[in-house]
């Protein structure tokens, strides 16, 4: 809701399209939580694959709009048609390659893609989705005792966190204004003069996310985002 009023350049959308993208991804994470409570680890991984797809699509759409929007191309047809159900986006592999080859996102990509962390996550998601191993069948039966069930849960937790970092890192690097607190606009709406520099203040929940999730896990990503934004991240 904090980005609701930001325009999505390159589309005719009145409301920021990411508002709905993020609420949908929130729903997927809530579904994963509910399924884990039922002991269905295999199904949770199938949903994690969906979460990965959603994050990739969201980053791709924002990047594609940024790359192609201009005064001469006020409406980016590819994304506009996707929004209105007239055109499908390309498959995951092509979207992912577009993101990875972007010079605009290179500082973040160079950090995220060190090693093969995200390939392994994708492979695990696919293995669970397609029952590539019998063990994945067993992990969807909550009545069967598996001594390594706890290890699978810990791995799932790490994978969810890594994909969350993947998404937030790209979003905050590409659209750093999304981190903005409401103070500046609140003052304007009340007819008050905003404090100097308040347009660069960071929303408390964003700062908390970086303090508690991003920085402990990936201080290198935090450093790059801070170095490339005018927003007042601590």
C-alpha positions as CSV (number, residue, x, y, z in Angstrom):
1,X,0.0,0.0,0.0
2,X,2.9,2.4,0.6
3,X,3.7,2.4,-3.2
4,X,0.0,2.7,-4.3
5,X,0.3,6.3,-5.4
6,X,3.5,5.9,-7.4
7,X,2.8,5.9,-11.2
8,X,3.9,2.9,-13.2
9,X,5.6,4.6,-16.1
10,X,5.0,3.0,-19.5
11,X,1.5,1.8,-18.6
12,X,-2.0,3.3,-18.6
13,X,-2.6,1.8,-15.1
14,X,-4.0,4.3,-12.6
15,X,-2.8,2.3,-9.6
16,X,0.8,1.1,-9.3
17,X,0.8,-2.4,-10.8
18,X,3.3,-3.6,-8.2
19,X,0.8,-3.0,-5.4
20,X,-1.2,-6.0,-6.7
21,X,2.0,-8.0,-7.6
22,X,3.2,-7.7,-4.0
23,X,-0.1,-8.5,-2.4
24,X,-0.3,-11.6,-4.6
25,X,3.2,-12.7,-3.5
26,X,2.2,-12.1,0.1
27,X,-0.6,-14.5,-0.5
28,X,1.8,-17.1,-1.9
29,X,4.0,-16.8,1.2
30,X,0.9,-17.1,3.5
31,X,-0.1,-20.3,1.5
32,X,3.4,-21.7,2.0
33,X,3.0,-21.1,5.8
34,X,-0.4,-22.8,5.9
35,X,0.8,-25.8,3.9
36,X,3.9,-26.2,6.1
37,X,1.6,-26.2,9.2
38,X,-0.1,-29.2,7.5
39,X,3.2,-30.9,7.1
40,X,3.2,-30.9,3.2
41,X,6.8,-30.0,2.5
42,X,6.6,-31.1,-1.1
43,X,3.6,-28.9,-1.9
44,X,5.3,-26.0,-0.1
45,X,8.2,-26.3,-2.6
46,X,5.8,-26.3,-5.5
47,X,4.5,-23.0,-4.2
48,X,8.1,-21.7,-3.7
49,X,8.6,-22.2,-7.4
50,X,5.6,-20.0,-8.0
51,X,7.1,-17.4,-5.6
52,X,10.3,-17.5,-7.6
53,X,8.4,-17.0,-10.8
54,X,6.5,-14.1,-9.4
55,X,9.6,-12.4,-8.2
56,X,11.3,-12.9,-11.5
57,X,8.3,-11.6,-13.5
58,X,8.0,-8.6,-11.2
59,X,11.7,-7.6,-11.6
60,X,11.5,-8.2,-15.4
61,X,8.4,-6.1,-15.8
62,X,9.9,-3.2,-13.9
63,X,13.2,-3.5,-15.7
64,X,11.5,-3.8,-19.1
65,X,9.4,-0.7,-18.4
66,X,12.5,1.2,-17.3
67,X,14.5,0.2,-20.4
68,X,11.7,1.0,-22.9
69,X,9.7,3.9,-21.5
70,X,10.4,7.3,-23.0
71,X,8.5,10.4,-24.2
72,X,8.5,8.8,-27.6
73,X,7.3,5.5,-26.3
74,X,4.9,6.6,-23.6
75,X,3.1,3.2,-23.4
76,X,5.3,0.1,-23.5
77,X,3.0,-2.3,-25.4
78,X,4.5,-5.5,-24.3
79,X,3.8,-4.9,-20.6
80,X,0.5,-3.0,-21.3
81,X,-0.7,-6.0,-23.3
82,X,0.3,-8.4,-20.5
83,X,-1.6,-6.3,-18.0
84,X,-4.8,-6.6,-20.1
85,X,-4.5,-10.3,-21.0
86,X,-3.6,-9.7,-24.6
87,X,-0.1,-11.1,-24.6
88,X,1.8,-13.6,-22.5
89,X,5.3,-12.9,-21.2
90,X,8.1,-15.2,-22.3
91,X,9.1,-18.3,-20.3
92,X,11.1,-18.1,-17.1
93,X,14.4,-18.8,-18.7
94,X,14.1,-15.9,-21.1
95,X,12.9,-13.4,-18.4
96,X,15.8,-14.5,-16.1
97,X,18.3,-14.1,-18.9
98,X,17.0,-10.6,-19.6
99,X,17.5,-9.6,-15.9
100,X,21.0,-11.2,-15.7
101,X,22.2,-9.5,-18.9
102,X,21.0,-6.0,-17.8
103,X,23.8,-3.4,-17.3
104,X,21.4,-1.4,-15.2
105,X,21.1,-4.2,-12.6
106,X,24.7,-5.5,-12.9
107,X,25.9,-4.4,-9.4
108,X,23.2,-6.5,-7.8
109,X,23.3,-9.4,-10.3
110,X,27.1,-9.7,-9.8
111,X,26.5,-10.3,-6.1
112,X,23.4,-12.5,-6.3
113,X,24.7,-14.8,-9.0
114,X,28.1,-15.6,-7.3
115,X,28.1,-19.4,-7.2
116,X,25.0,-21.3,-8.1
117,X,22.7,-20.7,-5.1
118,X,19.7,-19.7,-7.2
119,X,20.1,-22.5,-9.7
120,X,20.1,-25.0,-6.9
121,X,16.9,-23.5,-5.4
122,X,15.3,-23.6,-8.8
123,X,16.4,-27.2,-9.3
124,X,15.0,-28.2,-5.9
125,X,11.7,-26.5,-6.7
126,X,11.5,-28.3,-10.0
127,X,12.4,-31.7,-8.4
128,X,9.6,-31.3,-5.9
129,X,7.1,-30.1,-8.5
130,X,7.8,-32.9,-10.9
131,X,8.4,-35.7,-8.3
132,X,11.9,-36.3,-9.7
133,X,12.8,-38.3,-6.7
134,X,10.7,-40.7,-4.6
135,X,11.8,-38.9,-1.4
136,X,9.7,-35.9,-2.5
137,X,6.6,-38.1,-2.6
138,X,7.3,-39.1,1.0
139,X,7.7,-35.4,2.1
140,X,4.1,-34.7,1.2
141,X,2.8,-37.4,3.5
142,X,2.5,-35.9,7.0
143,X,1.8,-39.3,8.6
144,X,5.1,-40.8,7.6
145,X,8.1,-40.5,10.0
146,X,11.2,-39.1,8.2
147,X,14.2,-38.5,10.4
148,X,15.4,-35.8,8.0
149,X,12.1,-33.9,7.8
150,X,13.6,-31.2,10.1
151,X,16.6,-30.7,7.7
152,X,14.2,-30.3,4.8
153,X,12.2,-27.6,6.7
154,X,15.5,-25.8,7.5
155,X,16.4,-25.9,3.8
156,X,13.0,-24.6,2.8
157,X,13.4,-21.7,5.3
158,X,16.8,-20.8,3.8
159,X,15.4,-21.0,0.3
160,X,12.5,-18.8,1.1
161,X,14.8,-16.2,2.6
162,X,17.2,-16.3,-0.3
163,X,14.4,-15.7,-2.8
164,X,13.1,-12.9,-0.6
165,X,16.5,-11.3,-0.7
166,X,16.7,-11.8,-4.4
167,X,13.4,-9.9,-4.9
168,X,14.0,-7.1,-2.4
169,X,17.5,-6.4,-3.6
170,X,16.5,-6.0,-7.2
171,X,13.4,-3.9,-6.4
172,X,15.1,-1.5,-4.0
173,X,18.0,-1.1,-6.4
174,X,15.8,-0.5,-9.4
175,X,13.0,1.5,-7.7
176,X,14.7,3.0,-4.7
177,X,11.8,5.5,-4.3
178,X,9.7,2.5,-3.1
179,X,11.6,2.7,0.2
180,X,10.2,6.2,0.9
181,X,8.4,6.9,4.1
182,X,5.0,8.6,4.1
183,X,6.2,11.7,6.1
184,X,6.8,13.9,3.0
185,X,3.4,13.2,1.4
186,X,1.6,13.3,4.7
187,X,2.8,16.8,5.3
188,X,1.7,18.0,1.9
189,X,-1.7,16.4,2.3
190,X,-2.1,18.3,5.6
191,X,-1.1,21.6,4.0
192,X,2.2,21.7,5.9
193,X,5.7,22.4,4.6
194,X,7.6,19.1,4.6
195,X,10.9,18.9,6.4
196,X,13.9,19.4,4.2
197,X,15.1,16.1,2.8
198,X,12.0,14.2,4.1
199,X,11.5,12.8,0.6
200,X,14.6,10.7,1.2
201,X,13.5,9.3,4.5
202,X,13.1,5.5,4.5
203,X,9.9,3.8,5.8
204,X,10.4,2.2,9.2
205,X,9.3,-1.2,7.9
206,X,11.8,-1.0,5.1
207,X,14.6,-0.1,7.5
208,X,13.6,-3.0,9.8
209,X,13.6,-5.4,6.9
210,X,17.2,-4.4,6.0
211,X,18.3,-4.4,9.6
212,X,16.8,-7.8,10.5
213,X,16.8,-9.7,7.2
214,X,19.0,-8.3,4.4
215,X,22.1,-7.0,6.3
216,X,22.6,-10.1,8.5
217,X,22.4,-12.4,5.5
218,X,23.8,-10.3,2.7
219,X,25.8,-7.2,4.0
220,X,27.4,-7.0,0.6
221,X,24.0,-6.3,-1.0
222,X,23.1,-3.8,1.6
223,X,26.3,-1.9,1.0
224,X,25.7,-1.8,-2.8
225,X,22.1,-0.5,-2.4
226,X,23.2,2.1,0.1
227,X,26.0,3.3,-2.2
228,X,23.6,3.6,-5.2
229,X,20.6,5.5,-3.6
230,X,19.9,8.9,-2.2
231,X,17.5,7.3,0.3
232,X,18.6,7.6,3.9
233,X,19.2,3.9,4.7
234,X,21.1,3.5,7.9
